[in-house]
Amino acid sequence: MREFERKQLLERVEREGATLGADIPDEIEVQGETVELHQFVFEIKRRDTVPPGEREKVEEAKKNLRRERLQRKQRLEDEDTDMTFEEGEVLVESIIGIDRALEALQSLGPTSIEQEAKAQEAADKKRWMKFLKQALGREDDTGKRGGY
C-alpha cells in the first residue's frame, strides 16, 4: 500500500461521522476469541437498563473492543505492514464497526440511580471548580491560565 492510501484510510477511521450508517459486525475476533458482536449489542440495548450481573460483562466488552480497535488501527498505521489497499479497506470497515458497537454500548447511560447521582455530582463539582478558577482569574473562557 502506498503512503497516501494509508493516510486516506486512517482519515476515514478518524472522520467525525464515520459511524453514521455503519453496521455493527455480526462476528468479530477480539483478543483471539470470536464474539457475536451484533447479537451482544442488540441484547444489551433492548433492555432499559443494564442488570447488575451484566454490568461487568458490558464494561469488559467495551475494554476489549477499545483494545482491539487500537491494535487494528496500529496495524493500519504501521508502514512496515505488508498490506494491500483492499486489505486496508477491510480493516477500516472493521474498525468503524467496532466504533459503532462502542457508541451503542456507551449510549446505555447510567445503570442505576446511584451511578446517575454520582455522575451528576461529579459534573457539578467540575462546573463549580471551573467557575471558581474563572472568578479568581486563574483561567479565562478559553481555558488558558492568566488570561493570555
ChimeraX commands (.cxc) that place a marker at each C-alpha (Angstrom):
marker #1 position 0.00,0.00,0.00 radius 0.5
marker #1 position 1.26,3.46,-0.82 radius 0.5
marker #1 position 1.63,6.12,1.87 radius 0.5
marker #1 position -1.12,8.39,0.53 radius 0.5
marker #1 position -3.52,5.41,0.54 radius 0.5
marker #1 position -2.61,4.63,4.14 radius 0.5
marker #1 position -3.27,8.25,5.12 radius 0.5
marker #1 position -6.58,8.18,3.28 radius 0.5
marker #1 position -7.67,5.06,5.17 radius 0.5
marker #1 position -6.55,6.49,8.52 radius 0.5
marker #1 position -8.51,9.67,7.80 radius 0.5
marker #1 position -11.64,7.55,7.23 radius 0.5
marker #1 position -11.15,5.90,10.63 radius 0.5
marker #1 position -10.89,9.25,12.42 radius 0.5
marker #1 position -13.63,11.05,10.47 radius 0.5
marker #1 position -16.27,12.60,12.73 radius 0.5
marker #1 position -19.29,10.90,11.17 radius 0.5
marker #1 position -17.57,7.66,10.19 radius 0.5
marker #1 position -20.05,5.51,12.11 radius 0.5
marker #1 position -23.15,7.08,10.57 radius 0.5
marker #1 position -24.89,4.35,8.66 radius 0.5
marker #1 position -22.23,1.82,9.64 radius 0.5
marker #1 position -23.29,-1.64,10.71 radius 0.5
marker #1 position -22.12,-3.46,13.78 radius 0.5
marker #1 position -20.34,-6.61,12.55 radius 0.5
marker #1 position -22.19,-9.88,13.15 radius 0.5
marker #1 position -19.00,-11.52,14.39 radius 0.5
marker #1 position -15.57,-10.17,15.17 radius 0.5
marker #1 position -12.41,-11.68,16.54 radius 0.5
marker #1 position -11.38,-9.87,19.71 radius 0.5
marker #1 position -8.25,-10.89,21.56 radius 0.5
marker #1 position -8.21,-14.21,19.70 radius 0.5
marker #1 position -11.82,-15.04,20.58 radius 0.5
marker #1 position -14.78,-14.88,18.19 radius 0.5
marker #1 position -17.54,-12.66,19.56 radius 0.5
marker #1 position -21.06,-12.41,18.17 radius 0.5
marker #1 position -20.91,-8.63,18.49 radius 0.5
marker #1 position -24.16,-7.64,16.79 radius 0.5
marker #1 position -26.22,-10.04,18.89 radius 0.5
marker #1 position -24.45,-8.99,22.11 radius 0.5
marker #1 position -25.06,-5.28,21.49 radius 0.5
marker #1 position -28.66,-5.90,20.42 radius 0.5
marker #1 position -29.40,-7.95,23.56 radius 0.5
marker #1 position -27.92,-5.31,25.85 radius 0.5
marker #1 position -29.60,-2.37,24.04 radius 0.5
marker #1 position -33.09,-3.88,24.08 radius 0.5
marker #1 position -33.21,-3.57,27.89 radius 0.5
marker #1 position -33.95,-0.25,29.54 radius 0.5
marker #1 position -31.07,-0.62,31.96 radius 0.5
marker #1 position -28.15,-2.98,32.30 radius 0.5
marker #1 position -28.83,-5.51,35.06 radius 0.5
marker #1 position -26.23,-5.60,37.86 radius 0.5
marker #1 position -24.98,-9.02,36.75 radius 0.5
marker #1 position -24.39,-7.79,33.19 radius 0.5
marker #1 position -22.60,-4.50,34.02 radius 0.5
marker #1 position -19.24,-6.13,34.50 radius 0.5
marker #1 position -19.64,-8.09,31.26 radius 0.5
marker #1 position -20.51,-4.91,29.33 radius 0.5
marker #1 position -17.56,-2.98,30.81 radius 0.5
marker #1 position -15.20,-5.85,29.98 radius 0.5
marker #1 position -16.57,-5.99,26.43 radius 0.5
marker #1 position -16.04,-2.24,25.98 radius 0.5
marker #1 position -12.48,-2.51,27.28 radius 0.5
marker #1 position -11.69,-5.41,24.94 radius 0.5
marker #1 position -13.27,-3.61,21.97 radius 0.5
marker #1 position -11.20,-0.49,22.65 radius 0.5
marker #1 position -8.04,-2.60,22.86 radius 0.5
marker #1 position -8.90,-4.42,19.61 radius 0.5
marker #1 position -9.65,-1.12,17.87 radius 0.5
marker #1 position -6.29,0.28,18.91 radius 0.5
marker #1 position -4.43,-2.81,17.71 radius 0.5
marker #1 position -6.18,-2.72,14.34 radius 0.5
marker #1 position -5.51,0.99,13.92 radius 0.5
marker #1 position -1.84,0.48,14.80 radius 0.5
marker #1 position -1.65,-2.27,12.18 radius 0.5
marker #1 position -3.03,0.19,9.65 radius 0.5
marker #1 position -0.57,2.91,10.74 radius 0.5
marker #1 position 2.46,0.60,10.64 radius 0.5
marker #1 position 4.33,1.36,7.43 radius 0.5
marker #1 position 6.19,-1.95,7.64 radius 0.5
marker #1 position 2.96,-3.95,7.44 radius 0.5
marker #1 position 2.71,-5.69,4.10 radius 0.5
marker #1 position -0.91,-4.89,3.30 radius 0.5
marker #1 position -2.79,-4.12,0.11 radius 0.5
marker #1 position -5.17,-1.17,-0.14 radius 0.5
marker #1 position -8.10,-3.61,-0.32 radius 0.5
marker #1 position -6.97,-5.33,2.89 radius 0.5
marker #1 position -6.65,-1.89,4.46 radius 0.5
marker #1 position -10.22,-1.05,3.44 radius 0.5
marker #1 position -11.47,-4.24,5.11 radius 0.5
marker #1 position -9.52,-3.31,8.25 radius 0.5
marker #1 position -11.02,0.21,8.21 radius 0.5
marker #1 position -14.54,-1.20,7.91 radius 0.5
marker #1 position -13.90,-3.46,10.91 radius 0.5
marker #1 position -12.57,-0.52,12.96 radius 0.5
marker #1 position -15.64,1.56,12.08 radius 0.5
marker #1 position -17.85,-1.40,13.03 radius 0.5
marker #1 position -16.10,-1.59,16.41 radius 0.5
marker #1 position -16.61,2.16,16.85 radius 0.5
marker #1 position -20.31,1.73,16.08 radius 0.5
marker #1 position -20.62,-1.04,18.67 radius 0.5
marker #1 position -18.77,1.08,21.25 radius 0.5
marker #1 position -21.10,4.02,20.60 radius 0.5
marker #1 position -24.11,1.77,21.10 radius 0.5
marker #1 position -22.71,0.41,24.36 radius 0.5
marker #1 position -21.68,3.87,25.59 radius 0.5
marker #1 position -25.15,5.27,24.98 radius 0.5
marker #1 position -26.67,2.89,27.51 radius 0.5
marker #1 position -26.43,5.65,30.07 radius 0.5
marker #1 position -26.38,5.23,33.82 radius 0.5
marker #1 position -27.13,1.75,35.01 radius 0.5
marker #1 position -28.51,2.78,38.37 radius 0.5
marker #1 position -29.85,5.74,40.28 radius 0.5
marker #1 position -26.71,5.75,42.45 radius 0.5
marker #1 position -24.44,5.94,39.42 radius 0.5
marker #1 position -26.55,8.69,37.90 radius 0.5
marker #1 position -26.35,10.67,41.15 radius 0.5
marker #1 position -22.55,10.21,41.31 radius 0.5
marker #1 position -22.16,11.31,37.69 radius 0.5
marker #1 position -24.31,14.39,38.34 radius 0.5
marker #1 position -22.31,15.25,41.46 radius 0.5
marker #1 position -19.02,14.92,39.58 radius 0.5
marker #1 position -20.33,17.17,36.79 radius 0.5
marker #1 position -21.49,19.73,39.36 radius 0.5
marker #1 position -18.07,19.73,41.05 radius 0.5
marker #1 position -16.35,20.20,37.71 radius 0.5
marker #1 position -18.57,23.15,36.80 radius 0.5
marker #1 position -18.06,24.69,40.25 radius 0.5
marker #1 position -14.27,24.38,40.03 radius 0.5
marker #1 position -14.26,25.94,36.57 radius 0.5
marker #1 position -16.41,28.80,37.86 radius 0.5
marker #1 position -14.07,29.36,40.82 radius 0.5
marker #1 position -10.98,29.38,38.61 radius 0.5
marker #1 position -12.59,31.93,36.30 radius 0.5
marker #1 position -13.83,34.05,39.21 radius 0.5
marker #1 position -10.38,34.08,40.78 radius 0.5
marker #1 position -8.77,35.00,37.47 radius 0.5
marker #1 position -6.78,31.80,37.20 radius 0.5
marker #1 position -8.43,30.75,33.98 radius 0.5
marker #1 position -10.24,32.65,31.26 radius 0.5
marker #1 position -13.03,31.40,28.99 radius 0.5
marker #1 position -10.59,29.65,26.63 radius 0.5
marker #1 position -9.11,27.55,29.42 radius 0.5
marker #1 position -5.80,29.43,29.33 radius 0.5
marker #1 position -4.24,30.49,32.60 radius 0.5
marker #1 position -3.68,34.12,33.41 radius 0.5
marker #1 position -5.88,35.45,30.61 radius 0.5
marker #1 position -3.23,35.12,27.89 radius 0.5
marker link #1:1,2 radius 0.2
marker link #1:2,3 radius 0.2
marker link #1:3,4 radius 0.2
marker link #1:4,5 radius 0.2
marker link #1:5,6 radius 0.2
marker link #1:6,7 radius 0.2
marker link #1:7,8 radius 0.2
marker link #1:8,9 radius 0.2
marker link #1:9,10 radius 0.2
marker link #1:10,11 radius 0.2
marker link #1:11,12 radius 0.2
marker link #1:12,13 radius 0.2
marker link #1:13,14 radius 0.2
marker link #1:14,15 radius 0.2
marker link #1:15,16 radius 0.2
marker link #1:16,17 radius 0.2
marker link #1:17,18 radius 0.2
marker link #1:18,19 radius 0.2
marker link #1:19,20 radius 0.2
marker link #1:20,21 radius 0.2
marker link #1:21,22 radius 0.2
marker link #1:22,23 radius 0.2
marker link #1:23,24 radius 0.2
marker link #1:24,25 radius 0.2
marker link #1:25,26 radius 0.2
marker link #1:26,27 radius 0.2
marker link #1:27,28 radius 0.2
marker link #1:28,29 radius 0.2
marker link #1:29,30 radius 0.2
marker link #1:30,31 radius 0.2
marker link #1:31,32 radius 0.2
marker link #1:32,33 radius 0.2
marker link #1:33,34 radius 0.2
marker link #1:34,35 radius 0.2
marker link #1:35,36 radius 0.2
marker link #1:36,37 radius 0.2
marker link #1:37,38 radius 0.2
marker link #1:38,39 radius 0.2
marker link #1:39,40 radius 0.2
marker link #1:40,41 radius 0.2
marker link #1:41,42 radius 0.2
marker link #1:42,43 radius 0.2
marker link #1:43,44 radius 0.2
marker link #1:44,45 radius 0.2
marker link #1:45,46 radius 0.2
marker link #1:46,47 radius 0.2
marker link #1:47,48 radius 0.2
marker link #1:48,49 radius 0.2
marker link #1:49,50 radius 0.2
marker link #1:50,51 radius 0.2
marker link #1:51,52 radius 0.2
marker link #1:52,53 radius 0.2
marker link #1:53,54 radius 0.2
marker link #1:54,55 radius 0.2
marker link #1:55,56 radius 0.2
marker link #1:56,57 radius 0.2
marker link #1:57,58 radius 0.2
marker link #1:58,59 radius 0.2
marker link #1:59,60 radius 0.2
marker link #1:60,61 radius 0.2
marker link #1:61,62 radius 0.2
marker link #1:62,63 radius 0.2
marker link #1:63,64 radius 0.2
marker link #1:64,65 radius 0.2
marker link #1:65,66 radius 0.2
marker link #1:66,67 radius 0.2
marker link #1:67,68 radius 0.2
marker link #1:68,69 radius 0.2
marker link #1:69,70 radius 0.2
marker link #1:70,71 radius 0.2
marker link #1:71,72 radius 0.2
marker link #1:72,73 radius 0.2
marker link #1:73,74 radius 0.2
marker link #1:74,75 radius 0.2
marker link #1:75,76 radius 0.2
marker link #1:76,77 radius 0.2
marker link #1:77,78 radius 0.2
marker link #1:78,79 radius 0.2
marker link #1:79,80 radius 0.2
marker link #1:80,81 radius 0.2
marker link #1:81,82 radius 0.2
marker link #1:82,83 radius 0.2
marker link #1:83,84 radius 0.2
marker link #1:84,85 radius 0.2
marker link #1:85,86 radius 0.2
marker link #1:86,87 radius 0.2
marker link #1:87,88 radius 0.2
marker link #1:88,89 radius 0.2
marker link #1:89,90 radius 0.2
marker link #1:90,91 radius 0.2
marker link #1:91,92 radius 0.2
marker link #1:92,93 radius 0.2
marker link #1:93,94 radius 0.2
marker link #1:94,95 radius 0.2
marker link #1:95,96 radius 0.2
marker link #1:96,97 radius 0.2
marker link #1:97,98 radius 0.2
marker link #1:98,99 radius 0.2
marker link #1:99,100 radius 0.2
marker link #1:100,101 radius 0.2
marker link #1:101,102 radius 0.2
marker link #1:102,103 radius 0.2
marker link #1:103,104 radius 0.2
marker link #1:104,105 radius 0.2
marker link #1:105,106 radius 0.2
marker link #1:106,107 radius 0.2
marker link #1:107,108 radius 0.2
marker link #1:108,109 radius 0.2
marker link #1:109,110 radius 0.2
marker link #1:110,111 radius 0.2
marker link #1:111,112 radius 0.2
marker link #1:112,113 radius 0.2
marker link #1:113,114 radius 0.2
marker link #1:114,115 radius 0.2
marker link #1:115,116 radius 0.2
marker link #1:116,117 radius 0.2
marker link #1:117,118 radius 0.2
marker link #1:118,119 radius 0.2
marker link #1:119,120 radius 0.2
marker link #1:120,121 radius 0.2
marker link #1:121,122 radius 0.2
marker link #1:122,123 radius 0.2
marker link #1:123,124 radius 0.2
marker link #1:124,125 radius 0.2
marker link #1:125,126 radius 0.2
marker link #1:126,127 radius 0.2
marker link #1:127,128 radius 0.2
marker link #1:128,129 radius 0.2
marker link #1:129,130 radius 0.2
marker link #1:130,131 radius 0.2
marker link #1:131,132 radius 0.2
marker link #1:132,133 radius 0.2
marker link #1:133,134 radius 0.2
marker link #1:134,135 radius 0.2
marker link #1:135,136 radius 0.2
marker link #1:136,137 radius 0.2
marker link #1:137,138 radius 0.2
marker link #1:138,139 radius 0.2
marker link #1:139,140 radius 0.2
marker link #1:140,141 radius 0.2
marker link #1:141,142 radius 0.2
marker link #1:142,143 radius 0.2
marker link #1:143,144 radius 0.2
marker link #1:144,145 radius 0.2
marker link #1:145,146 radius 0.2
marker link #1:146,147 radius 0.2
marker link #1:147,148 radius 0.2
view
